[in-house]
C-alpha cells in the first residue's frame, strides 16, 4: 500500500501528526503505547557502575554493526565492553549513508552479503517496535531505460529469488508512472522490491547502543584501540588484551601549556617550540595524538592507556578494521574506503517519490546515484562512489561532484528543484580487497572475530550479522546464559507533534512547550531527555542526531532564531551535564560538506539550479 500520494497530497513525515513504526504509519492519536512502550521501557543505569576486571567480549567500533552485536550480547549474562574512538556512537560510515534497508536482490547468491541482507531486512519491523528509531517500508525501484538495462533487471530478479527475497516484480511503464508519477517518463521497466525500507541510520545505531547499555553493556567513548595482545601472551591462554587510549581522561592542551609556562618561569629556562610541550608527569611512552571531539573538530591531548582483559574480541571497526586486524598480525584483508557524497533537499521536495529510486547498477561502482525520500520528509540525492585510493578521484572538485549527483538524479526524477538544497554530507564505505563481507575468526588469533568490510547493504544486514557473531562465539565456547533482566524496549526521544499546538518559542520554565529549534519544532524537554540517556553527550551534534535540533531547512541559521538553535542546545547541554559551556562541542564547517557555504544565499542556490539544468 502507498501511504501518501506521490504528488504530495498527504505526505507522511515522522514526528508530524504521527510516526513511522515497524514499516507502517501510526496516527498521532494512536501513539500512546509507542511513546511509553506500553509502560515497559528499559531504563538507563543510575550512577556509575563497577567495571569488571575481566571481560567476556570486547567489541571494537560502535557503528550499526558493532552496536547491533553489543545489543544482541546484552541478552545474556555477559561482561561486554563496546569501544569507540570518537565522541559518540555512529560517527563513522553509519552516519554518512542513505539509511536504506535493502531487500537483497543485488547481492551475489552464495556471498556473505546475500546470507545476511534479506535476513536482516526481515528483522527491522520487530526491531523498530522495540527500539522506536523510525522505520518506513517504502519499497524500492530500479529503473530501466533501454533494452540492455531491462535485461539487467531480469538478472536482478532471478538473483533476488535465489537469495530468498519475496515480492519482487518487474513493472511495466504504465504501472511505474501510476505508482511514481514523478520519475522520468522515458522509463520502460522497473524492478520493484516492496520489502525495501528506510531509516535514519544514526538514529538506528543510537537506539541499538542505548538499549545495549540499558541492558548491561559498558560503552567507552573516546577510546582508540592501539594494541591487541593474543591469547597465550601476558594474559594467559584463555584471554586477549585490548589496549586503548582513553582520550577522555587526557590532559587538555591548554592545561599542558600553562603547566609548562609556570615550570619554565620557575627554573628560568627558555625552550621555544610547541612540539616540546609535555606534562612532566607523562612518561616517554605516553602517546601524543589527535582525537575527534565532534565532526572535523580536533584537539590534542596526552592520554593514558587502559587495558581490557577479555575472552573474545569483535573487530567491527569499519574503515579501521584492517588496522585493528594488523594488531594481531592479521594481514588477510585491506580496507579500501569508497567515498560517497550526498545532497539533501528541503522537505518541500520530499513528496516527489515514494519508493527509493535507483538506476541500473554499475558492475564496478555499485548501486549508483539514487533519489530517496527520508522518514523526516526530505529528498536525498546521492551517493557518489569515489575510491579514495584512485589518484584521479582526488582531482575532483566540489562543484564537479555536485554536478555529477544532480545530473544523474535528474535522469531518474527530472522535477526536483536543486535550488532547494539545504545540506550536504559524505561518508566512506569500508570496502575491502576481498570483495565481500568478512565475518570469520582471524587465522592469526584465537578468539579474535572479524565483522569487517561491511559496506552496502551493511545497515540492512547488521541485525543478522549480530546473530551470526553470537552463534560463532557460542561455537567457540562462550557460555550464553540468558539475562533475566533483558528489556528490549526503548522509549523514543522524539514526541510527535500536531503543528504548533501546545508549543511556543521562548516558553522559559516550560520545557515541554519551549521550542528551541523552529524548523523541526524540537522542544527543550526533548533535548533534556537526550542529555540524560545512557550515552553521554558533550556536543550539539549529538543532540542534532537524536532530536533533529538544527537539521531543519535553516540548518541552524542564526538569522532564523536568535539565539540560534545551536546556542540554545549548547546552553541546555552545559546546564544538564554540569560542564562549562566552552567545553560543549559545536557543529563545524565545512566538515564533509561540498556546499559553498553553510547557509547558501539565493545566488549560490541558483548555481545549483543551473548545475541540475533546472
N, C-alpha and C positions, 0 to 999 in steps of 0.2 A: 504494500500500500504506500502511496505517496502522501506524506504528511502535510505538504503545502504545495500550492500551485507554483510552477516554475516561473510564472510571471510576477510572483511576489505578493499575491493577494492575501496569503495567510502564512507568512514566513515565521517559522518557529525558532526562537533564539533562547538558548539555555539561560535560565535565570530570569527570563522576562515572561510573565504570565504562566510560567510553568518550567519544567525541566526535562531534559533528555535523560532517561534512565533505562538501562538494560536494553538499549536499542530503540525504545519507544518513547512517545511523548506522554508526560503526566501534566494535566492542567493544575494551575496553582491551588485551586480549592481542594485538590486531592493529594497535596504534597505533605500532609501532616506526618504520616508514618515515614516518608522519605527523609524528612528533616530530623526525626527522633530515633530512627532505626527501630520503630515500634517500642521504644523505651529501653532498648538494649544495645547501646553504643559502647564500644570499647573506650577505656579512659587512659589518658596519659599517665605514666608513672609519677607519683608525687615525691618530690625531693630527690636528692642524689641516691643512686643505688650502689651497693657494694659490688665491685667488679671481681670476677673470679681470677685466681692466679693462673689457671689453665683453662683453655677454651676447647670446645668441641669442633667448631668451624669458624674460620675467618674468611669472610667474603670481601674481596678487593674490588671496589667500584660500586657506586650507588646510582647507576642509571636504571633503566627499566628492567634490565636483565638481573643485575645484582640485587635490586630491591625486591624483585619477584622471588628470587631464590631465598633471600632473607625472610620474607614473609612466609614462604612455604615451610622453611625450617622452624619458624616460630610456632607451628602446630605441635611441636614436640618439646619435651623437656631437655633442651639443649642449651649450652652456653655459646651464643653466637655473637660475633663482632662484625659489623659492617663498616669497612674503612673507606673513606672518601677524601681525596686530596683537596677538593675545592671547599668553598664556604657553604655549600648546600648540596643536597642531592640533585640529580638530574641536571648537572652542569656541563655534561659532555654531549654526545650525539643525540641523547634523548630530548634535550630541549630545543634542538635545531633540526627538526624533521617534520614531515607532513602530518603525522598523527593518524595515518591510515591503518585500519585493521584489515589488512589484505586478506582476500579469500583464499589464495593459494594456487591459482591456475597457472601462474607464471613460472613456478619452480620445477626444476628438472625432476621427474619421477625417480625415486630412489635416493635423492640427495637428502642431506640433513635438513636443509630448508624445507623440503617437501614433507618430511616427517613431522615437523613442528608447526608450520604456518597454519594449516587448516585446523589442526587440533587446538592450537592457541586461540584462533579466531572464535571457535565454538565455546570457549571459556569466558569470553568477555561479558556476556549478558549477566551471568551469575556474579562475576567479579564486581560489576557495577552495582548490582543490587546490594552487595555487601559494602563496597567502598565509596560509592557516590561520587565518582570522578566525572561523570557525564559521558555517556556513550550513545551515539546516534548511528543506527544501522541504515545508512543512506544508499548503499549499493554502489557499484562502480560500472563504468562503461569504457571499453576500449574501442575507439572509433577507427573505421577503415574508409579510405577514400579511393582506393584503386583495387584492381583485381588481385595484385600481389599482396596487398595488405589484408584482403579478405581471406586469402589462403593462410596468412599468419593467424588470423582469428580461429580458423578451423584447427590449426595446430594447438593453439592455447586451449581451446575447448576440450580436445582429446587429452591434453596434458592435465587439465584440471580434473577431468573424470578419473584419470589414473591416480590422481592424488586424493581422491575421495570427496572432492568439492561437489556440493549439491546445488541445484537451482540454476546452473549455468545455462545460458541460452543465447543463440545468435539472433539478433533483432534485424528486421528489415528497416529501410529508411523511414517509412511511414510511421512505424511503431516508435522508432527512436525520437522522431520530431514530436510525436504526441506526448511522450514522457519528458523530453528535454527540448522544448521549442527554441531554446536559445543556442543550441550547438550549430555548427557550420552546416547550412542546408545542403552542401555538396557531399555530405556523408552518405555512404552507400550501405554499410552494415555496421553492427557493433556487437561485441561480446558483452553481455550483461551478467553481472555477478551480484545477485540480491543480498548475499550474505556479507558483503564488504561493509565496513563501517568506519567511523571516525571518532577520535578523542582529541583532547588537548594533551599531548604526550607528557608534558611536565606535570600536569595535574594527576595523570595516571601514576607516574612514578612516585610522586609525593604521597599519594594515597597508599600505595604499597608499603613505602618506607614507614609512614606514620603507624600503620596497623602492625607492622612487624615490631616496631619499638613498643607499642602499647601491649604487645604480647611477649615482651621479654628480651628482644634483641637490643644490643648496645650499638648505637651509631656513633662513629668517631669522625667528625668533620675535621678539615684541616690536617688530615693525617696522610702524608705522602709516603708510600711504601718505598723503601730504598734497598731492602735486602730480604731474602728468604733463605733460611738455612734448612737443608734437607734432614729427613729422619736419619738417625744414626750419628749425627754430629753432637753439639753440646747439649741438645735437649733429650737425647736418648733415642732408642729405637722406635718409639711409638709417636713421636711428636716432631713437628716442624716449628720453626721460629720465624715469625714475620716481624721485621724491624721497620718502624715508620718514624718520620719526623713529625713531631707534634707542634705544628706551627702556632696553634692557639696558645701554647704556653711559652712561646718565644718572647724575647725582649724587643719591644718596638724600637724602630730605628732612632726616633728622637731621644729616647731614654739612653740608648747606647752612646749617642753623640754627647749628650750632657755629661754622662759619666766620664767620658774621655777628656772633655774640656776641663772639667773640675780636676781630674787627675794631673793633666799637663800643667795647669796653673799651679798646683801644689808643688810639683817637682821641677817646674821651670824648664820643661823640655819642649822643644818645638818640632813636632813631626807634621809634615804637610801631606795632605792626600787622604781623601775619604776612604780609599781602599784599605788603609791600615787601621781604621776604627774597628775595635772589637772589645767587648767587655772583658775585664781582667779575669773574671771567674769562669770564662768559657775556655775549654781545653782546645788544643790544636785539632782534635778530631771532630769537633762540633761543626756541622755543615753550615755554610752561609749560602742562603738560597732565596729565590723569589717564589711567592705563593699568591694565589688568586684570592682577593677579598670579595670582589664581585666582578662581573664581566669586564675584562680589559683593565681592571684596576689592580696594580701590583705594588706591594710593599715588601720591604726586606726585613728579615728577622734572623737572629741567631737562635736556633730552636733545639731543644733536647730530643734525643732519640728515645722511643719507647718500644718494648718488645711484647709480642703476643705468642705465647707458647700454645700450640694448637694441634689437634689430631689431624685436621684436614684444612686445606686452603682451596678456595674457589677463585680462580682468576677470571673476573668479569670486568677487567679494567679498560674495555673499549679500545680506543686508539693507542693506549699504553700497554695493551695486553702482551705484545711481543717483548717489550722491555721488562715486564714483570716475569715473563717466562724465562728470559735470559738470566734472571737471578738464580735459577736452579739449573743453569747451563742448558736450557731447552731452546734450541735454535731451529725448531722444526717448522716455524712459520714466521713470516714478516708482515706487519701491518702496512698497507699502502693506502693511506686515507684518501677518500674521494670527497672533494668539497662540493657542497650544494648550496646555492643562494636562493632565497625566496623573496617575493614581493607581496605585501599584504595590502588589500584594498578596503575601503570604507564599507561599513555594513549596508550602505545603500546599494552595493553591488552583489551582496550575498544571495539575493533571490534568483540570480541568473541560472544557477544549476541546482539540482537536487542530488543526483549521483555524482561521485568523483569521476571526472572526465580525463581519460588517458589517450595519448596517441598510441599507435602500434609500437611495441618495444623495439629498441635498438639492440642488436645482438651483442654489442660490446659495452654500451653505456647504460643499459638497463631500461627502466620503465618510461623514461622520458619526462619532459616538462608537462605538468598537468594543471588542470583547473579544478578547484575544490572549494566547496562551502565548508565553513567550520561550525562547530556547535554554538559558537558565540555570534554567528551571523555574518562574519566577514567572508570575503572571497580571497583565497590564497592562490598564488601563481608560482610555479617552480616545481622541483628544484633543477638547477644545473647539475652537471656531473663532470667535475673537473678534477682530474688526478693530480694531486699536489707534487708527485714525483715527475710529472711531464713538464719539461722546461718550457714548451710552447704555451702551456696554460698559465704560466707565471707572467706572461706578457699581456694577459687580458686586462682591460681597463674596466672600471666600474660601469661606465656607460655601455661598453660592449657586452658586458654580462647582462645588464638590464635590457638592452635591445634584444638579446638572444631570448630571454624569458618572455618578454612582451610579444615579440613577433611569433614565436611558436605557440603561445597560448591563444593568440588571435586566430590561428588556424583551426583551433578547436571551438572557441566561443568568441565569435567576432564582436559581440556587442558590449563587452565590458569597457568601462571608461578608465583608461590608465591615469587620467588626471586625478582620480580619487585615491591615489596611493597615500598611505599613511605611515607605512613602516617597512623595513627590510631587515632580514636576518639571515644567518647562514649556519650550517653545521657540517660536520665531517663524518662520513660513514666509515666504519672500521673494516674496510675491505682488506683481504689478505692475499698472499700469493698462492694459497691453497685453492681458492675459488669456491669454497663452501664454508659453512659454519664449522667451528672446531669445538666439539663437545666430547671431551675424552680426558682420560688421565694422562698426565705427562709421562713420556717414556723415560724421562730423566729423574723423576722424583715421585716416589710412592706417596699417596695422599694429597697430591697437588693436581687439582682438576681444572681443566680449561672450559670456560664458556666464552670463547673468543671469536673474533672475526664476525660478530653478529651484525651484519649490515641489513639492509632491507630484504625481507619484511620482518626484521627483528622485533619490532614492537608487537606485531601480531603473534609472533612465535614465543614471546617471553614467558607467558604463563606455562606453556608446555615445556619449555627449556627448564624451568624451575622444577617441574615434576621429574624430568629426566635426571637432573643433578641429584635430587633427593634419592631417587632409585639407585643411582651409581654409588652414593655414599652408603646406602644400606647394604649393597652388594659387597662393599669393601669393609664391612664390619661395624659401621656406626650404628649404635643401638638407638632405635627410634621409639621411644616411649611417648604416648600421646600426652600433650599438655592439657590437663583437665580444665584449665582456666582460659584456654584459647577462645577469643571472641573475634569472629571475622568481620564484625560490623564497625564501620567508621561513620561518625557524624560529619555531614558535609559542612564546609566553611561558608559557602555562598548561601544567601537567603533569597529565594525567588521573590520578585517584586512586581507590583502592578502599577506601572508608570511611576509618578511621583507621590502616590498615595502614602501618607504617613512619613514622608521624607522631607528634609529641608537642609540646605547648605547653611552651616553656622549655627546649628541647634546645639550649642555648647551645653554639656551636662546631661544630654540625652543621646547616648551612644547609638542606640538602635534607630534613631531618627536622623542623626547628624551625618550628612553626606560629605565625604572627603574627596571623592572623585566624581565629578558631574557626569562625564560621558558614560561611565559604567554603573553609576549610582551605588558606589561602594560606600558602606557606612563605617563609622568609627568602630561599631561593635564587631563587624567582620574582621577588621584589622586587629583589634584586641584579641579576638578568638584565635586568629592565626599566630599571634605572638606567644600564646600560651599552649600551643600544641607540643607534640613530642619532639619536633625538630627545632632546635634553637635558630632564631632568625636575628641577624645583626645588620641587615641591609634592605633597602627599599625594593631591590629586585626580587628578594624572597617573598615579600608581600605582594608584589606585582603578579608573580606566578600563581599565588594562592587565591587572591581576591580580584585580580584584574585592575587594581588601582593603578592608573597610568597607562593602561592598554587600550583606551578608547581612541576615538578619531583624532583627538587633540594631542595624544601622546604626551600628556603632562605639560602642555604648553602653559607657561606662567601667565600668558595673556588671557587665558580662558578662565583661570581661577587664581585669585591672589589671597593668601599664599597658595602656591601651586599644590596639586595633589601630592607630589613627591615630598614637598616640605612638610605637609600635614602628616603624611605617613611617617616620615623620619622622626617627627616630634612624638608620635604615638609609640614608635619602637623604643625610643630613648626612655620615655616615661615607663612603659610596661616592662622593659628589660632592665631598667635601672642602670643604664650606661650613658656616658656623655654623648650628646647629640653629634659632636665632632667625630665620634667613633662609629656612627651609623653609616654604612656604605651606601653610595648612591649609584644610580644608573649613569653609565659613562657613554661618551660619544667619541668616535663613531662605532666603537666595538666592532661587530661584524657586518654593519650596515653598508650597503652600496649606494645609499641615497646621498645627494649632495649636501643635505642639511638635515638636522634633526627635525626641524619644523619647516617644511618646504613652503615657499610662497607661491602665488599663482603663476608667476613666470617660470619657476622651476617645475611646477606640475605640468605646465603647458609643454615643456620639453619632453616629459614622459609621454604625453599625449601624442606628440609627433613621432616619438620612437615606435609607438604602437600603431601608428597610422590612423589615429582617431582624432 
